[in-house]
Amino acid sequence: MAARSTQIDPDPAALLSHAAARGMRAQVRAAPPVAVLFAPPSDPLDDRTRAALCDRLERLVRTSADRLAELAAARLDAAAEPALAARVRGEAGQVWDRLAAVPTLWDETLLAELLAETRLALLAAALPVRAPFNPDQPSLLARLAHSDDAMIAEAAKLLLLHGSGAEFATLQQLCWPIAAALRQNATDPEEIALLDRALISAVEQLRGQDNEAPAAARLARALRRDVATLPELIEQALADRRLELVVALIADAGGLGPRAVRDLVLERDPAPLCMLLRALDLPRETLARIGFALCEADPARDLDAFADLIDTVAAVPLQAAWRAVAAMALPAGYRTALLALGAEAGA
């Protein structure tokens, strides 16, 4: 068991203030320096997280490069430029090496997002395996994929096939560097003009395709009609180790940003997440199961500190709990500015 790392005043008023401060800072974090990803192992990333993040980043770049190259090549084929189309397809395999060699191309917001998604995936993989609620039933997502509700079934199938879909959002920040890398070796002015038109058109099409909400968020929105089932859905998603769906369900129920909720799930300090779950009026048993599962998945979390909090948090009035975490409903940029102004005023 981890040593006690978080000292939290058990007084309800102090606890509310502590949770409010953490909720305000949710998803207002700097990305690690780009050099950290490609440097020899060192802090602030442990080896496992760094390797998983680099693997996720490389897979995302390679997949996106293939998609973008194919769209651009199709346009060149249509323009009777088969040789140039074939060259673009061939360039896709070189994109990752070209981008990795130029750290200034990497957007810090992109890296912060991918790092959080990587940590969430690692945490989900480490969740304890629980016996199913009904051994004769398939998993939650498998059941939802066969729902009579077409919206629920479609979103569940997307989540099963493609995961949360959160990585697609990062494509917005990758498109132009990938396009530039695909065009890097062109030297003939006429070919450059043809490539530019094809690549720009392909980027615009690709961005238009990826504007939909992630599958987890779409599924949570489709399931919101029956609020009474929320605790059961959260617990079943947790038992299936579908942490991205747990995050989406909590965010949708509270009208909060899923990224801010995700960051509270990743936060090892239990107070803000406990207060958020209390604000949603989730049963004490659900709060306990979520907290204990996260503590089992992450040995660095303080199980004793969490256990000490449960009864205190459960006794907090709902309105007070919501006021403590209400800042999470504000846009992240707004919260960042409020924090910066507050820090300046206190300096």
C-alpha positions, -999 to 999 in steps of 0.1 A, spaced: 0 0 0 13 35 -8 25 57 20 2 85 29 9 112 4 -20 135 6 -28 154 38 -64 166 37 -82 183 66 -112 160 73 -133 191 83 -161 194 58 -155 231 51 -118 225 45 -125 195 23 -149 216 2 -123 243 -2 -96 218 -11 -119 200 -37 -129 234 -52 -93 244 -57 -84 211 -74 -115 212 -95 -106 247 -107 -72 234 -118 -85 203 -136 -71 201 -171 -49 232 -167 -16 214 -169 15 219 -190 26 193 -214 60 176 -209 89 191 -230 89 174 -264 125 164 -258 114 142 -229 96 119 -253 127 111 -274 154 115 -248 169 87 -226 147 76 -197 144 104 -170 117 122 -151 91 136 -154 78 105 -173 84 70 -161 96 45 -186 63 27 -191 43 60 -197 70 73 -220 70 41 -241 32 40 -242 30 77 -252 56 74 -279 39 43 -293 5 60 -293 20 91 -310 37 71 -336 6 50 -344 -15 81 -346 10 98 -370 13 68 -392 -24 61 -394 -31 98 -401 -4 100 -427 -18 70 -445 -53 85 -445 -41 119 -457 -18 105 -483 -46 83 -497 -71 112 -499 -45 134 -517 -35 105 -540 -71 100 -550 -73 136 -560 -41 133 -581 -54 102 -598 -86 120 -607 -64 148 -621 -46 123 -643 -14 124 -623 -9 87 -614 29 89 -610 25 118 -585 -3 99 -567 20 69 -563 48 90 -550 25 106 -523 14 71 -512 51 61 -509 60 92 -489 35 83 -461 59 57 -446 85 85 -440 63 110 -422 69 97 -387 107 99 -390 105 134 -405 82 148 -378 101 131 -349 133 148 -361 118 183 -357 105 189 -321 93 224 -329 65 209 -350 48 193 -320 20 212 -304 21 213 -266 -17 210 -264 -16 179 -285 11 163 -263 -8 171 -231 -40 155 -246 -22 124 -257 -3 121 -224 -36 122 -205 -52 97 -228 -22 74 -225 -23 76 -187 -61 69 -187 -55 38 -209 -27 25 -186 -49 30 -156 -79 12 -172 -56 -17 -181 -46 -20 -145 -81 -20 -131 -89 -51 -111 -108 -78 -130 -143 -81 -115 -168 -109 -118 -196 -99 -141 -228 -87 -125 -246 -116 -144 -222 -144 -155 -247 -153 -182 -247 -119 -198 -220 -104 -222 -202 -72 -213 -219 -39 -210 -208 -26 -244 -216 -59 -261 -252 -56 -248 -255 -20 -257 -243 -27 -292 -274 -49 -297 -298 -23 -281 -331 -16 -298 -322 21 -296 -303 28 -328 -284 57 -314 -272 37 -284 -263 7 -306 -243 27 -331 -223 46 -304 -215 13 -286 -203 -4 -318 -180 26 -325 -166 24 -290 -160 -13 -293 -143 -9 -327 -123 23 -323 -120 30 -286 -130 64 -272 -122 82 -304 -105 109 -285 -74 105 -306 -93 117 -337 -95 152 -321 -57 154 -321 -58 151 -359 -67 188 -361 -32 197 -348 -14 170 -369 -29 176 -403 -6 204 -415 27 190 -403 18 157 -419 9 174 -451 42 193 -451 61 161 -445 43 144 -474 53 172 -497 89 176 -484 108 161 -512 90 178 -541 111 202 -560 94 208 -594 72 239 -592 44 224 -612 44 193 -590 45 214 -559 14 233 -570 -5 200 -577 5 186 -544 -5 217 -525 -40 217 -540 -44 180 -534 -31 181 -498 -51 211 -488 -82 196 -501 -75 163 -483 -69 181 -450 -102 199 -453 -120 167 -460 -103 148 -432 -111 176 -407 -147 176 -417 -149 138 -411 -135 140 -376 -157 168 -361 -181 144 -344 -180 138 -307 -159 108 -295 -178 75 -293 -177 74 -255 -193 109 -253 -220 100 -279 -229 68 -260 -231 86 -227 -254 112 -243 -276 85 -257 -279 68 -223 -287 99 -203 -324 95 -208 -327 71 -178 -308 89 -150 -318 63 -124 -295 38 -142 -264 60 -140 -248 43 -109 -254 9 -124 -239 19 -158 -209 35 -142 -202 4 -121 -207 -20 -150 -184 1 -172 -158 1 -144 -161 -37 -141 -155 -40 -178 -125 -17 -174 -140 8 -198 -126 38 -180 -132 61 -210 -170 53 -207 -169 59 -169 -154 94 -176 -180 101 -203 -209 91 -182 -198 112 -152 -191 142 -175 -224 140 -193 -244 136 -161 -228 167 -147 -227 188 -179 -190 190 -175 -160 188 -199 -149 152 -203 -113 162 -203 -116 179 -169 -134 148 -155 -107 126 -171 -80 146 -153 -98 142 -119 -99 105 -125 -61 106 -132 -55 128 -101 -42 108 -72 -56 132 -47 -91 116 -40 -109 147 -27 -120 164 -59 -132 132 -76 -151 122 -45 -167 156 -43 -177 154 -79 -193 120 -74 -211 133 -44 -224 163 -64 -240 139 -88 -258 122 -59 -242 88 -66 -247 62 -39 -220 58 -13 -215 23 -26 -208 35 -61 -183 61 -49 -166 35 -28 -163 10 -57 -149 36 -80 -123 48 -55 -112 14 -44 -108 2 -80 -86 32 -89 -65 26 -58 -60 -11 -68 -51 0 -103 -26 26 -91 -3 16 -62 8 52 -57 -28 61 -46 -34 63 -9 -62 38 -1 -63 48 36 -68 85 27 -96 76 3 -113 54 29 -111 82 55 -129 105 30 -159 85 21 -181 92 51 -171 128 53 -179 134 16 -211 114 18 -223 138 45 -217 169 24 -250 186 12 -255 182 -26 -256 219 -33 -223 225 -14 -207 196 -32 -217 210 -66 -205 245 -57 -171 230 -50 -167 214 -84 -188 238 -105 -157 255 -120 -152 223 -140 -182 233 -161 -164 264 -172 -144 263 -205 -108 252 -198 -94 284 -214 -116 305 -191 -104 286 -160 -68 290 -171 -72 328 -174 -90 330 -140 -62 311 -124 -35 332 -140 -53 365 -129 -57 351 -94 -21 342 -92 -10 377 -105 -33 394 -80 -19 373 -51 17 380 -61 
